[in-house]
Amino acid sequence: MRDVLEHGPLPPQSKSFVGGGRDDPKVRDEACLTLTVWSPDTNASLPVMVWIPGGAFVYGAGQFQLYNGSRLAANGNVVVVNITYRIGVFGGFELSDLGDGFDDNLALRDQMAALRWIRDHIAAFGGDPDRVTVFGESAGGTSVLALLASPAANGLFSRAIAQSPALPLIADRETRARQAHAFLKRLGVEASEVKALPQRQLRRAAGMLQLKSASRTPTLAYGLTYGVDLLPQHPVDAARDGAIERMPLIIGTNSHEASMFAWTKPPMLPTTKASIDAYFKRAAPDAKSEVLAAYPDYPRRRALIAFGSDVMFGGPTWAFADAYSAIAPTHMYRFDHVGWSLRVLGLGATHGSEIVHIQHSYASFVGRKLHPLGRRLQPPVGKRMQRAWLDFAAKGWDTGEIGWSNGHDWPVYDTDRRFTRIIMTTRDTVVEDPDAARRKAWAGLY
């Protein structure tokens, strides 16, 4: 027994905008495998929502105020659990090819360990272990789909929500093996000596490989690995083969995912004409004209942002939804809401901008920047979106119950109609295949 009134340490990482508030934890340590629980009633048996934070497997932690689950728990009468898992060289960097003592997919293993703890102990916090929904954004959304595709996670949850998954962060075992041996070469040591090296030296060597990978592919040095026992197949292939856990799923992206990244112009997320040309030269030289035809404004900024968004997020998400919807209830969304601050900056509905509305974390550092008045008056988009997520966690919508609180149904996504919920500022609507041309252009590449 021990007091658990304070947050545990963050995983080792550099400073980030998401965790930049004065109320965010600052202590970093390798002993970071903790989770945070908010419960409105410890004597009840409530639905459980388990948040897996994102950050490209480089940044992130469940303790950040942006992910504070207190309002979500209180508003929805649910138990909210935030997972903190290893990232960077200690969790998101694959070294299993180095032999005994190096396991694969450490970040994913940490998440499964947390889910097993929740299964065994959440009843003591008022949670129902048979009604667990996992939800996450970016690397967290990617992890959600990997958990669906991993036989080791079977039975640990019953519903899933993947917000802006970045599936190119999952690479094959051979790619990761080459990277592991390049890591050893850069360190100048044998595999048996790696664990004795200082943290800074390990992080620097892995960081250099990350920079190198970013210059040539959307599959970065940090991420997950398929082709191993824990994750036998890439989630898209697993869904196509039916070798995946089947449960109700919400999945979607934001309309301007890449706009924030375009400021720094990272090559792994191409948003310039030069980086797009380089992408096709590397990845799909024969598909260039066909894919770019889906962006009639190319090379104007709007088309460049859309292309970068689809490389990392849109294309693989559409491919997964098409496959998964054939075997399980799937609900697709596109988040289009733009607050005035993002509008002024010209970013649109950028990557991660939906999180504050689902978590009701308007008091966080990021929340105050996105919606300065949100602490006093929750935006209507936040009320609608949070209620939809809560209703899904409580009901799953596989019983024919309505999909959101204003009385309209959220129909399932399938390859006949591809119904997609467009989440806007003052209202939501359902549209058939809203990005049809772009989806079709990427279908051949995924």
Disulfide bonds with the S-S distance in Angstrom:
none
